[in-house]
Amino acid sequence: MNIKVCLVQKICNFTLDENILQSERIISQARENNADIIVFSELFLNRYFCISYDPKNFDLAFDDNSNVIKIFQNLARNNNIAIVFPYFEKRSQGIYHNSVILFDKNGSIAGKYRKMHIPDDPGYFEKYYFTPGDLGFEPITCSFGKIGILICWDQWFPEAARIMALKGAQMLIYPTAIGFDPNDSKLEQKKQLDSWLTIQRSHAIANSIPVISVNRVGLESNNKQKIRFWGNSFVCGPQGEFLERAKETEQILYVNVDLDQSERVRRLWPFFRDRRYNDYAEIIKCFVD
């Protein structure tokens, strides 16, 4: 089965209304290009507010009855396109999540994922804003198969990718917001980017499934911290091969993904057959002495 994926790598440092209007135009363009699914970057409806501590930023969150949810639900239905929709979720007073809803082509909500691994680093103060997800690593079933959706910091953890694959995910999708500290050397920036690409390609290889990673782009800052989001959104196949890769500029990518290739690769490289799962008990420990 072949599906056409649209990756939206854009600058997000605009108001909510401006980002929604941009998204509407991009979704319409994706429909004209016969895309089956469109993927936006992490928290794409706003600037990356986690760059600093500010209680006013909680006002940016919205619940599942929000008009914004209805707008994108209608956009999926009216354009006959599935939408990977990352957003800042207000679950209740004092409980907020970094979440994704997958709207199917008919506008129905196929499922939701809440970010499990929450970072806390200079410029990425997400533990201040987000409660860790409680929905587990569950693939979402939609009209063209099972999709494993994970978010940004999740992409560094092989356990999350493996569980999704073991539960039948036919691809992994990572909406992302990651970038350089402009004060880092060019060498350090290159090592960070190479590491980011390599770890995700390794998930594709180890699980023999395609990986789609969509990052934002552009410089965002507050008075003390700056992040230059490095773009480089990409799709790779089940052997880690790049099918398409963006640069450090705004780009819309259209990529055909063959979901049947995983079966062919797994017959050649039977990683799942040879797993020694009875011998992996230590993996659930925090540290092994």
Secondary structure, 3 states (H helix, E strand, C coil): CEEEEEEEECCCCCCHHHHHHHHHHHHHHHHHCCCCEEECCCCCCCCCHHHCCCHHHHHHCECCCCHHHHHHHHHHHHHCCEEEEEEEEEEECCEEEEEEEEECCCCCEEEEEECCCCCCECCECHHHCCCCCCCCCCCEEECCEEEEECCHHHHHCHHHHHHHHHCCCCEEEEEECCEECCCCCHHHHHHHHHHHHHHHHHHHHHHCCCEEEEECEEEEECCCCEEEEECCCEEECCCCCEEEECCCCCEEEEEEEECCHHHHHHHHCCCCCCCCHHHCHHHHCCCCC
